[in-house]
Amino acid sequence: MSDAQIEDRAETVRRFNRFYTRQIGVLHEYLLDSEFSLTEVRILYELAHRPALTTSDLCRELGLDAGYLSRVIAGFEKNGLIGKTRSPADGRIAHLQLTEKGRATFAPLNEASRREIIAMLERLSVPEQHQLVDAMGQIEGLLGEHIPSYLLRDPQPGDMGWIVHRHGVLYAQEYGWNAEFEALVAEIVARYVREFDRSSERCWIAEKDGKVVGSVFIVRHDETTAKLRLLYVEPSARGLGIGRRLVEECLRFARLAGYRKLVLWTNSVLGDARRIYEKAGFRLIEEEPHHSFGKDLVGQTWALDL
């Protein structure tokens, strides 16, 4: 490739950048007719969608200078938009979270952004919308990190039924378990939905390429103990660290919620899951043979002091 060719392509990319930044309004001093800059809104967005972030997390995720971020956070704190909670595990670490005022401030910004993008898409036909989204996906794939990507999110309508379905299918295929196991999973999920307490319980859905590829639950066992339940990862997404990440989120949430212990029940035959638990610091405290799901199994209770 000649120097002239790469120069021409570089100019094409720069021209596109100028065009697109104008399209989405990021050249304005303040975003979405608000008092906040694009960077400030991005920080609010991350705090609204991901619990217990630290300043180090934000620096890494957004590529921000630590000094600049510190000034922004200090301003948010002064205006009552965010609060800080010291990590029970390490008092030097402060977890950041939006206050009620912060969430009330962010909500209209998020809605305004959504409306702007919808308005932009509505100028196009449906086939053109798909073409645009596909092109954006190609750009992201080419310029992003060349590693398998996934995201963790809150459950959406239909996810709970999907979790029950996939547990039933996968454990039948991989271990020959019968419908008793699917019934157990359905009972656990139904109880979670009926009795869900946001302050002490959570579910994370792992999503890759728009498809659910894993999940985990943390539920209240008693005042000081939480229980990790229903960790699973689709075969197509194993090896990406999703299971480990799901368990790490459970640990982080449990500590933030004030639990002192995290427990789980599994079976000895589930070797991959047991290795994840061991690496996370869980220790085996009890074993007992049982006949369940059409198989002779060895049930195991694991625990981790927080």
KEBA-784056 format. One line per field, with one value per residue: residue number from 1; y, x, z of N, C-alpha, C in turn. Coordinates in steps of 0.001 Angstrom, whole numbers, m for minus. Layout:
nr: [NUM, ...] $
n.y: [Y, ...] $
n.x: [X, ...] $
n.z: [Z, ...] $
ca.y: [Y, ...] $
ca.x: [X, ...] $
ca.z: [Z, ...] $
c.y: [Y, ...] $
c.x: [X, ...] $
c.z: [Z, ...] $
//
This chain:
nr: [1, 2, 3, 4, 5, 6, 7, 8, 9, 10, 11, 12, 13, 14, 15, 16, 17, 18, 19, 20, 21, 22, 23, 24, 25, 26, 27, 28, 29, 30, 31, 32, 33, 34, 35, 36, 37, 38, 39, 40, 41, 42, 43, 44, 45, 46, 47, 48, 49, 50, 51, 52, 53, 54, 55, 56, 57, 58, 59, 60, 61, 62, 63, 64, 65, 66, 67, 68, 69, 70, 71, 72, 73, 74, 75, 76, 77, 78, 79, 80, 81, 82, 83, 84, 85, 86, 87, 88, 89, 90, 91, 92, 93, 94, 95, 96, 97, 98, 99, 100, 101, 102, 103, 104, 105, 106, 107, 108, 109, 110, 111, 112, 113, 114, 115, 116, 117, 118, 119, 120, 121, 122, 123, 124, 125, 126, 127, 128, 129, 130, 131, 132, 133, 134, 135, 136, 137, 138, 139, 140, 141, 142, 143, 144, 145, 146, 147, 148, 149, 150, 151, 152, 153, 154, 155, 156, 157, 158, 159, 160, 161, 162, 163, 164, 165, 166, 167, 168, 169, 170, 171, 172, 173, 174, 175, 176, 177, 178, 179, 180, 181, 182, 183, 184, 185, 186, 187, 188, 189, 190, 191, 192, 193, 194, 195, 196, 197, 198, 199, 200, 201, 202, 203, 204, 205, 206, 207, 208, 209, 210, 211, 212, 213, 214, 215, 216, 217, 218, 219, 220, 221, 222, 223, 224, 225, 226, 227, 228, 229, 230, 231, 232, 233, 234, 235, 236, 237, 238, 239, 240, 241, 242, 243, 244, 245, 246, 247, 248, 249, 250, 251, 252, 253, 254, 255, 256, 257, 258, 259, 260, 261, 262, 263, 264, 265, 266, 267, 268, 269, 270, 271, 272, 273, 274, 275, 276, 277, 278, 279, 280, 281, 282, 283, 284, 285, 286, 287, 288, 289, 290, 291, 292, 293, 294, 295, 296, 297, 298, 299, 300, 301, 302, 303, 304, 305, 306] $
n.y: [m1203, 2179, 5322, 7408, 6188, 5316, 7786, 8932, 7268, 7792, 10436, 10028, 8679, 10712, 12624, 11270, 11145, 13862, 14347, 12577, 13318, 15790, 15037, 13753, 15695, 16149, 18165, 20355, 22562, 21815, 18856, 17605, 19846, 20373, 21017, 19594, 18155, 15983, 14005, 14111, 13251, 10654, 9566, 9713, 7960, 5462, 5115, 4931, 2530, 531, m991, 100, 1117, 2137, 4967, 4185, 2161, 3711, 5373, 3461, 2266, 4418, 5717, 8013, 10824, 10645, 12833, 14707, 13242, 13033, 15674, 16029, 14129, 15183, 17543, 16491, 15238, 17403, 18652, 16883, 14651, 12211, 9556, 8167, 5031, 3265, 448, m2629, m4592, m3341, m508, 1612, 1874, 3431, 3041, 4219, 5676, 6692, 9164, 9617, 12110, 12234, 10151, 11130, 13356, 12237, 10680, 12233, 13061, 10685, 9822, 11906, 11524, 9015, 9674, 11426, 9737, 7931, 9704, 10327, 7805, 7438, 8978, 7361, 4536, 1275, m885, 682, 1509, m948, m1392, 725, 154, m2321, m1509, 92, m1871, m3285, m1396, m1104, m3700, m3895, m1851, m2193, m3985, m6973, m9306, m11842, m10474, m9492, m8619, m7732, m7534, m6255, m8334, m8769, m8665, m11969, m13152, m14712, m16975, m18003, m18684, m20842, m22620, m23057, m24151, m26565, m27795, m27857, m29262, m31689, m32512, m32537, m33896, m35735, m35250, m35340, m34086, m33230, m31542, m29260, m28464, m27747, m25541, m23815, m23335, m21965, m19670, m18582, m17971, m16055, m13973, m13362, m12584, m10676, m8490, m5552, m4386, m6421, m8542, m9863, m10364, m11279, m11054, m12511, m11404, m11903, m10805, m10065, m12198, m14210, m15666, m16627, m16625, m15599, m15752, m13933, m14356, m13625, m15411, m15416, m12876, m12272, m13782, m14558, m16271, m17892, m18698, m20832, m20473, m20354, m20985, m20701, m23348, m22380, m20028, m20498, m20367, m17721, m16331, m15629, m16993, m16706, m13911, m13439, m14603, m12955, m10536, m11219, m11508, m8896, m7473, m8736, m7992, m5215, m5066, m5732, m8312, m11054, m13551, m15834, m18432, m21565, m24220, m27121, m29761, m32529, m33426, m31253, m30003, m27753, m25489, m25792, m25338, m22617, m21579, m22345, m20860, m18351, m18256, m19749, m22381, m25875, m27131, m29117, m32365, m34618, m37649, m38129, m38929, m37559, m35859, m38004, m39257, m40667, m38670, m36429, m34082, m30787, m28323, m25093, m22363, m18916, m16558, m13189] $
n.x: [857, 586, 1969, 297, m2165, m2871, m2987, m5168, m7221, m7122, m7999, m10616, m11671, m11385, m13111, m15541, m15655, m15930, m18407, m20117, m19861, m21019, m23618, m24565, m24316, m22120, m20307, m21263, m21054, m22467, m24303, m27282, m28853, m28366, m26763, m24476, m21411, m20417, m18682, m19268, m21933, m21542, m20210, m22222, m23995, m22641, m22559, m25252, m25958, m24275, m23527, m21714, m19216, m15766, m13482, m11225, m12248, m13864, m11954, m10522, m12510, m13548, m11335, m10215, m8420, m7043, m6912, m8663, m11066, m11359, m11937, m14401, m15985, m15864, m17298, m19830, m20404, m20510, m22791, m24684, m25232, m23968, m22953, m20637, m19399, m17553, m15547, m16263, m14358, m11936, m10955, m9740, m10799, m13357, m16695, m18774, m21990, m25084, m27104, m30530, m31216, m29298, m30105, m32563, m31738, m30284, m32158, m33951, m31990, m31097, m33443, m33828, m31619, m32257, m34599, m33552, m31909, m33833, m35349, m33455, m33172, m35755, m35876, m35029, m35731, m37002, m35328, m33027, m32421, m31628, m29391, m27743, m27332, m26034, m23703, m22548, m22046, m20062, m17999, m17496, m16681, m14315, m12654, m12716, m11520, m9896, m11106, m13260, m16397, m18731, m21583, m22811, m25988, m29118, m32034, m34468, m37869, m38942, m36466, m36314, m37896, m36387, m34023, m34875, m35641, m33166, m31541, m32913, m32620, m29764, m28683, m29917, m28827, m26033, m25624, m27609, m29787, m33110, m36545, m37042, m35026, m35374, m37815, m37060, m35388, m37287, m38879, m37060, m36533, m39128, m39684, m37736, m38593, m41119, m40497, m38549, m36065, m34607, m32546, m31118, m30809, m29945, m29890, m27900, m27628, m25818, m24867, m24208, m23487, m26154, m27551, m28690, m26348, m25688, m26123, m26679, m27707, m28062, m29260, m31109, m30257, m30180, m30054, m27318, m26176, m25782, m26943, m25593, m26905, m27874, m25833, m24847, m23439, m23635, m22609, m21393, m20257, m18378, m15168, m14570, m14388, m16774, m18278, m16593, m16629, m19340, m19550, m17770, m19202, m21305, m19922, m19008, m21420, m22542, m20802, m21136, m23801, m23689, m23553, m22078, m21294, m21142, m22849, m23255, m24861, m23975, m23122, m20853, m20240, m20238, m17753, m16449, m17787, m17206, m14461, m14380, m15581, m13719, m11452, m12404, m12342, m14065, m14775, m15065, m17510, m19259, m20396, m22672, m24127, m26792, m29885, m31094, m32847, m32889, m30434, m27596, m25925, m23445, m23957, m22778, m21850, m20654, m18756, m17987, m16301, m16977] $
n.z: [0, m891, 335, m408, m742, 1876, 3090, 1760, 2682, 5376, 5391, 4558, 6784, 8695, 7629, 7868, 10684, 11337, 10153, 11604, 14311, 14153, 13485, 15820, 17700, 19453, 19400, 20611, 23433, 25670, 26327, 24873, 25423, 28099, 31302, 31256, 30045, 27281, 28298, 31039, 31033, 30106, 32303, 34254, 33027, 33167, 35958, 36466, 35372, 36236, 39190, 42134, 41124, 40965, 41056, 39688, 38071, 36344, 35113, 33684, 32046, 30556, 29618, 30853, 32197, 35427, 37180, 35987, 36088, 38857, 39547, 38257, 39613, 42187, 41791, 41124, 43543, 45284, 44333, 45088, 43508, 43450, 45687, 48082, 49132, 51431, 50737, 52250, 52212, 51696, 53050, 51794, 49337, 47515, 46684, 44110, 43674, 42182, 43700, 44809, 43788, 41814, 40086, 39335, 37947, 35854, 34450, 32634, 30804, 29708, 28497, 26654, 24992, 23937, 22507, 20574, 19032, 18074, 16531, 14569, 13350, 12392, 10130, 8174, 6036, 7051, 6051, 5568, 8144, 9301, 7715, 8498, 11239, 11007, 9686, 11653, 13538, 12198, 12136, 14869, 15439, 13933, 14931, 17653, 20604, 19822, 21018, 22341, 23063, 25589, 27597, 30848, 32246, 33674, 34270, 31655, 30332, 29744, 30105, 32455, 31975, 29892, 31210, 32820, 30791, 29385, 31367, 31798, 29259, 28832, 31077, 30783, 28343, 28895, 31304, 31606, 33287, 34594, 34260, 36835, 37664, 36051, 37062, 39661, 39111, 37996, 40249, 41917, 40392, 40156, 42822, 43299, 41594, 42692, 45330, 45233, 46439, 46016, 47478, 48617, 46896, 43655, 40077, 37362, 33872, 31311, 28176, 24763, 21563, 21269, 22336, 25059, 27142, 29601, 33223, 36645, 40084, 43133, 46311, 49321, 52188, 55021, 57598, 57598, 55631, 52220, 49268, 46501, 43365, 40614, 38612, 35300, 32039, 28577, 26332, 23958, 24755, 26643, 28248, 27945, 30255, 31437, 33413, 35663, 35886, 36453, 38987, 40380, 40324, 41993, 44429, 44817, 45021, 47273, 49334, 49291, 49998, 52629, 53578, 55414, 54752, 51996, 50460, 48671, 46854, 45155, 42823, 42797, 40266, 38597, 37438, 36144, 37169, 39893, 39919, 39311, 41626, 43566, 42787, 43303, 46004, 47588, 49944, 50439, 52554, 53215, 52255, 50673, 49692, 47332, 45691, 42954, 40310, 38645, 38911, 40681, 42894, 44319, 46563, 47293, 49635, 49583, 50929, 51584, 53451, 53843] $
ca.y: [0, 3387, 6372, 8206, 5449, 5368, 9172, 9118, 6560, 8535, 11601, 9537, 8433, 12003, 13251, 10595, 11569, 15218, 14225, 11889, 14128, 16834, 14388, 13419, 16881, 16137, 19357, 21398, 22639, 21032, 17792, 17453, 21092, 20280, 21693, 18618, 17829, 14597, 13148, 14063, 12409, 9282, 9127, 9481, 6756, 4278, 4970, 4558, 1183, m449, m676, 19, 1415, 2984, 5917, 3411, 1517, 4713, 5761, 2375, 2041, 5594, 6270, 9384, 11215, 10500, 14153, 15277, 12497, 13394, 16981, 15827, 13420, 16121, 18426, 15724, 15002, 18699, 18939, 15853, 13698, 10900, 9285, 7227, 4026, 2586, m989, m3393, m5418, m2490, 837, 2621, 1910, 4018, 2715, 5370, 5378, 7856, 9411, 9801, 13316, 11900, 9368, 12032, 14234, 11476, 10081, 12989, 13073, 9388, 9807, 12829, 10854, 7967, 10306, 11966, 8644, 7446, 10691, 10147, 6567, 7538, 9616, 6303, 3395, 162, m1513, 1581, 1436, m2173, m1201, 1617, m567, m3319, m810, 483, m3083, m3604, m441, m1464, m4948, m3678, m949, m2609, m4981, m8229, m10389, m12106, m9477, m9780, m7636, m8169, m6587, m6671, m9134, m8149, m9592, m13181, m13753, m15723, m18191, m18506, m19321, m22145, m23443, m23449, m25088, m27860, m28362, m28109, m30296, m32957, m32881, m32728, m34784, m36684, m34990, m35367, m32869, m32764, m30406, m28090, m28036, m27048, m24230, m22999, m22918, m20963, m18442, m18011, m17378, m14826, m12934, m12977, m12033, m9903, m7316, m4941, m4018, m7581, m9613, m9421, m11334, m10743, m11776, m12334, m11322, m11817, m10683, m9958, m13427, m14571, m16772, m17025, m15873, m16003, m15078, m13882, m14175, m13559, m16653, m14864, m11487, m12102, m14729, m14574, m17547, m17825, m19743, m20974, m20028, m21173, m20335, m21495, m23979, m21558, m18847, m20903, m20031, m16267, m15733, m15145, m17580, m16037, m12535, m13478, m14862, m11738, m9562, m11664, m11176, m7447, m7058, m9249, m7146, m3897, m5202, m5939, m9723, m11502, m14866, m16240, m19892, m22120, m25678, m27647, m31191, m32803, m33688, m29967, m29666, m26404, m24526, m25934, m24675, m21170, m21279, m22486, m19722, m17154, m18307, m20597, m23621, m26941, m27340, m30270, m33224, m35631, m38347, m38047, m39353, m36479, m35573, m39266, m39687, m40695, m37515, m35999, m32669, m30088, m26955, m24282, m21098, m17924, m15476, m11903] $
ca.x: [0, 1404, 1685, m838, m3401, m3209, m3362, m6542, m8140, m7142, m8864, m11992, m12060, m11527, m14331, m16663, m15689, m16507, m19828, m20908, m19909, m22021, m24930, m25028, m24279, m21116, m19463, m21839, m20405, m23278, m24983, m28732, m29381, m28254, m25597, m23394, m20657, m20544, m17961, m20017, m23106, m21059, m19937, m23526, m24558, m21990, m22981, m26666, m26175, m23357, m23431, m20474, m17996, m14765, m12878, m10311, m13087, m14281, m10763, m10190, m13581, m13777, m10064, m10135, m7331, m7469, m7109, m9892, m12192, m11493, m12614, m15806, m16641, m15995, m18412, m21068, m20643, m20891, m24162, m25575, m25613, m23403, m22493, m19529, m19471, m16273, m15593, m16047, m13158, m10744, m11415, m9128, m11552, m14694, m17636, m19587, m23342, m25944, m28129, m31862, m31146, m28506, m30928, m33592, m31060, m29854, m33282, m34365, m30892, m31128, m34626, m33593, m30698, m33017, m35502, m32753, m31490, m35029, m35676, m32498, m33491, m37048, m35692, m34628, m36640, m36602, m34108, m31883, m32074, m30846, m28100, m26956, m26930, m25039, m22446, m21974, m21508, m18809, m16989, m17155, m15934, m12984, m11841, m12724, m10541, m10126, m11338, m14700, m17005, m20034, m21972, m23686, m27095, m30255, m33003, m35526, m38997, m38645, m35197, m36474, m38340, m35261, m33092, m35438, m35571, m31797, m31082, m33512, m32018, m28327, m28366, m30355, m27861, m24672, m25538, m28714, m30733, m34491, m37355, m37041, m34111, m36027, m38844, m36362, m34966, m38502, m39277, m36098, m36745, m40428, m39572, m36945, m39428, m42196, m40023, m37342, m35738, m33481, m31452, m30369, m30799, m29689, m29662, m27169, m27737, m24687, m25364, m23169, m24048, m27599, m28166, m28402, m25383, m25394, m26801, m26447, m28552, m27673, m30498, m30940, m30437, m30611, m29618, m25881, m25698, m26400, m26788, m25376, m27728, m28154, m24779, m24718, m22901, m23869, m21394, m20761, m19618, m17443, m13778, m14423, m14332, m18101, m18628, m15789, m17118, m20633, m19293, m17165, m20264, m22017, m19083, m18996, m22733, m22744, m20044, m21769, m25088, m23438, m23510, m20803, m20949, m21813, m22870, m23864, m24988, m23724, m22869, m19457, m20083, m20136, m16352, m16072, m18321, m16471, m13156, m14628, m15827, m12451, m10586, m12989, m12093, m15002, m14220, m16044, m17759, m20121, m20736, m23665, m24708, m28249, m30421, m31962, m32817, m32701, m29040, m26916, m25051, m22860, m24220, m21718, m22088, m19439, m18965, m16920, m16445, m16764] $
ca.z: [0, m991, 1320, m883, m496, 3298, 3381, 1275, 3572, 6634, 5198, 4532, 8171, 9369, 7121, 8524, 12091, 11394, 9824, 12619, 15536, 13919, 13506, 17170, 18536, 20512, 19327, 21459, 24731, 26598, 25608, 25022, 26012, 29545, 31850, 31327, 28838, 26854, 29239, 32297, 30830, 30034, 33677, 34870, 32417, 33736, 37348, 36490, 34857, 36816, 40616, 42911, 40381, 41603, 40117, 38833, 37053, 35365, 34344, 32762, 31077, 29708, 29146, 31351, 33082, 36819, 37773, 35446, 36639, 40265, 39614, 37875, 40708, 43300, 41452, 41269, 44969, 45867, 43913, 45608, 42472, 43743, 47037, 48169, 50179, 51594, 50549, 53480, 52069, 51673, 53387, 50916, 48082, 47626, 45616, 43727, 43227, 42036, 44713, 44221, 42967, 40629, 39163, 38801, 36996, 34683, 33719, 31443, 29834, 29033, 27644, 25547, 24071, 23241, 21544, 19475, 18162, 17396, 15499, 13479, 12648, 11719, 8821, 7256, 5909, 7912, 5520, 5764, 9564, 9492, 7047, 9341, 12453, 10606, 9404, 12945, 14140, 11525, 12607, 16244, 15414, 13368, 15751, 19047, 20988, 19119, 21970, 22430, 23941, 26157, 28608, 31924, 32381, 34487, 33524, 30873, 30172, 29002, 30515, 33493, 31307, 29117, 32149, 33155, 29579, 29050, 32395, 31512, 28052, 28958, 32061, 30198, 27312, 29383, 32469, 31609, 34364, 34114, 34426, 38220, 37783, 35455, 38019, 40750, 38605, 37864, 41593, 42393, 39619, 40519, 44165, 43157, 40991, 43616, 46600, 44944, 47245, 45302, 48384, 49104, 45904, 42279, 39008, 36215, 32609, 30404, 26800, 23736, 20221, 21360, 22827, 26447, 27177, 30966, 34271, 38033, 41060, 44532, 47072, 50773, 52934, 56303, 57751, 57376, 54631, 50900, 48581, 45061, 42763, 39179, 37702, 34093, 30845, 27376, 25808, 22917, 25357, 27689, 27961, 27816, 31587, 31824, 34703, 36694, 36037, 37130, 40411, 40933, 40549, 43197, 45590, 45003, 45503, 48632, 50263, 49323, 50687, 54044, 53982, 55971, 54204, 50766, 50377, 47468, 46797, 43822, 42809, 42483, 38842, 37882, 37671, 35701, 38131, 41153, 39772, 39420, 43036, 44287, 42459, 43923, 47444, 48311, 50479, 50601, 53982, 53465, 51126, 51033, 48534, 47205, 44395, 42463, 38871, 37956, 38996, 41974, 42893, 45578, 46768, 48003, 50104, 49600, 51642, 51517, 54413, 53185] $
c.y: [1245, 4373, 7190, 7514, 5518, 6772, 9436, 8464, 7263, 9758, 11203, 9290, 9745, 12715, 12612, 11031, 12949, 15175, 13659, 12675, 15278, 16255, 14181, 14542, 16928, 17353, 20493, 21391, 21803, 20061, 17804, 18643, 21060, 21088, 20800, 18428, 16374, 13652, 13021, 13178, 10937, 8731, 8831, 8197, 5501, 4043, 4543, 3092, 120, m105, m733, 187, 2250, 3976, 5203, 2707, 2509, 5174, 4717, 2240, 3192, 6228, 7700, 9600, 11208, 11847, 14808, 14586, 12867, 14720, 16851, 15160, 14348, 17086, 17736, 15537, 16287, 19033, 17856, 14818, 12303, 10802, 8272, 6287, 3310, 1075, m1696, m4212, m4605, m1046, 1935, 2813, 2462, 3606, 3931, 4904, 6675, 7948, 9480, 11035, 13037, 11121, 10236, 12993, 13492, 11009, 10908, 13085, 11778, 9316, 10734, 12223, 9792, 8564, 10850, 10868, 8078, 8396, 10571, 8900, 6679, 8274, 8587, 5260, 2272, m573, m639, 1605, 209, m2033, m329, 882, m1624, m2669, m376, m728, m3479, m2672, m811, m2738, m4771, m2856, m1352, m3615, m6311, m9400, m10637, m11171, m9952, m8666, m8315, m7107, m7135, m7513, m8269, m9140, m10780, m13878, m14888, m17051, m18839, m19231, m20718, m23101, m23948, m24367, m26492, m28549, m28776, m29238, m31665, m33440, m33287, m33752, m35810, m36462, m34900, m34074, m32390, m31545, m29139, m27554, m27272, m25645, m23297, m22486, m21820, m19626, m17782, m17347, m16064, m13684, m12445, m12209, m11112, m8655, m6702, m4645, m5212, m8715, m9048, m10628, m10622, m11661, m11469, m12402, m11162, m11812, m10708, m11190, m13674, m15791, m17202, m16184, m16373, m15199, m15007, m13524, m14167, m14922, m16346, m13481, m11280, m12952, m14611, m15920, m17308, m18991, m19658, m20308, m20949, m20321, m21261, m22119, m23115, m20376, m19225, m20624, m18544, m15578, m15252, m15697, m16920, m14639, m12500, m13705, m13632, m10669, m9929, m11291, m9684, m6952, m7493, m8395, m5773, m3943, m5508, m7379, m10065, m12858, m15107, m17755, m20312, m23626, m26102, m29149, m31470, m33000, m32402, m29392, m28249, m25352, m24583, m25242, m23158, m20786, m21343, m21291, m18431, m17148, m19126, m21846, m24620, m27212, m28559, m31030, m34266, m36296, m38187, m38562, m38299, m36368, m36835, m39833, m39801, m39619, m37298, m34488, m32041, m28705, m26250, m22956, m20204, m16826, m14157, m10903] $
c.x: [886, 1031, 466, m2160, m3816, m3603, m4798, m7547, m8240, m8051, m10334, m12509, m12274, m12803, m15565, m16777, m16317, m18007, m20613, m20957, m20899, m23430, m25449, m24797, m23201, m20189, m20025, m21144, m21149, m24136, m26470, m29371, m29366, m27041, m24360, m22709, m20892, m19876, m18720, m21251, m22689, m20770, m21242, m24164, m23964, m22454, m24449, m26880, m25268, m23121, m22003, m19209, m17049, m14236, m11904, m11079, m13455, m13108, m10456, m11247, m13722, m12492, m9844, m8893, m7841, m7744, m8401, m11111, m12427, m12230, m14094, m16577, m16856, m17159, m19756, m21425, m21118, m22348, m25150, m26008, m25075, m23043, m21369, m19744, m18136, m16447, m15372, m14758, m11881, m11186, m10809, m9916, m12950, m15528, m18528, m20974, m24133, m26895, m29493, m31889, m30369, m29317, m32014, m32993, m30720, m31030, m33719, m33268, m30890, m32294, m34442, m32652, m31420, m33919, m34738, m32345, m32683, m35425, m34743, m32835, m34790, m36972, m35336, m35735, m36148, m35385, m32869, m31449, m31218, m29455, m27179, m26437, m25870, m23681, m21757, m21363, m20184, m17689, m16530, m16314, m14502, m12091, m11797, m11627, m10884, m10145, m12842, m15339, m18376, m20355, m22818, m24756, m28146, m31216, m34017, m36681, m38622, m37376, m35387, m36955, m37225, m34266, m33583, m35295, m34152, m31203, m31632, m32854, m30568, m28006, m28880, m29323, m26513, m24562, m26666, m29723, m32152, m35230, m37439, m36148, m34736, m37111, m38214, m35947, m36168, m38968, m38361, m36345, m38070, m40374, m38792, m37815, m40480, m41674, m38822, m37236, m34468, m32298, m30585, m30259, m30554, m29639, m28909, m27382, m26488, m25219, m24194, m23835, m25579, m28306, m27766, m27477, m25035, m26159, m26356, m27383, m27810, m28932, m30189, m31203, m30887, m29991, m28152, m25333, m26494, m26120, m26643, m26118, m27706, m27111, m24768, m24156, m23143, m22555, m20646, m19996, m18643, m16011, m13522, m14322, m15671, m18499, m17885, m16308, m18465, m20457, m18678, m18215, m21075, m21233, m19130, m20328, m22942, m22020, m20702, m23087, m24921, m23477, m22117, m20371, m21756, m21721, m23491, m23943, m24800, m23541, m21471, m19211, m19881, m18736, m15976, m16545, m17540, m15108, m13295, m14813, m14526, m11547, m11091, m12807, m13077, m14279, m15355, m16250, m18633, m20364, m21750, m24193, m26221, m28649, m31437, m31813, m32541, m31301, m28597, m25840, m24439, m23064, m23118, m22197, m20749, m19755, m17742, m17233, m16087, m16089] $
c.z: [0, 99, 917, m591, 969, 3708, 2942, 2210, 4927, 6514, 5142, 5946, 8906, 8916, 7752, 9980, 12229, 11139, 10999, 13923, 15381, 14010, 14921, 18166, 19599, 20457, 20170, 22817, 25760, 25801, 25919, 25720, 27532, 30008, 31837, 29979, 28474, 27855, 30550, 32177, 30742, 31427, 34396, 34331, 33035, 35172, 37453, 36135, 35466, 38284, 41128, 42076, 41236, 40587, 39186, 37724, 35953, 34506, 33281, 31666, 30087, 29194, 29605, 32199, 34525, 37473, 37310, 36038, 38096, 40418, 39268, 39021, 41898, 43051, 41594, 42744, 45643, 45548, 44328, 44599, 42733, 45217, 46992, 49348, 50258, 51455, 51883, 53432, 52140, 51870, 52537, 49628, 48332, 46414, 45374, 43318, 43118, 43228, 44028, 43332, 41693, 39614, 38539, 37771, 35713, 33827, 32508, 30379, 29026, 28061, 26444, 24517, 23261, 22176, 20339, 18501, 17402, 16269, 14313, 12667, 11853, 10395, 7745, 7145, 6813, 7351, 5707, 7230, 9849, 8873, 7894, 10574, 12125, 10336, 10690, 13649, 13513, 11982, 14009, 16286, 14917, 14286, 17213, 19334, 20337, 20091, 22015, 23445, 24419, 27132, 29663, 32117, 33339, 33639, 32787, 30742, 29284, 29443, 31513, 32898, 30500, 30021, 32521, 31969, 29322, 30105, 32109, 30335, 28292, 29936, 31618, 29177, 27908, 30510, 32540, 32710, 33793, 34464, 35865, 38382, 37195, 36381, 39178, 40317, 38491, 39219, 42122, 41708, 40015, 41888, 44105, 42623, 41977, 44819, 46433, 45814, 46667, 46214, 48766, 48090, 44510, 41351, 37901, 35018, 31781, 28973, 25840, 22369, 20245, 21889, 24277, 26449, 28599, 31965, 35630, 38922, 42390, 45315, 48560, 51396, 54362, 56430, 57385, 56233, 53336, 50247, 47081, 44415, 41232, 38279, 36485, 32966, 29665, 26882, 24790, 23488, 26463, 27259, 27828, 29172, 32098, 33195, 35843, 36949, 36755, 38629, 41071, 41205, 41785, 44453, 45873, 45563, 46951, 49655, 50404, 50093, 52178, 54512, 54526, 55428, 52934, 50673, 49048, 47597, 45363, 43921, 42285, 40993, 38034, 38078, 37296, 36695, 39441, 41065, 39855, 40880, 43844, 44049, 43090, 45434, 48253, 48824, 50695, 52087, 54265, 52161, 51571, 49766, 48519, 45822, 43956, 40948, 38056, 38048, 40453, 41967, 44274, 45684, 47602, 48413, 50205, 50275, 51493, 52527, 53741, 54100] $
//
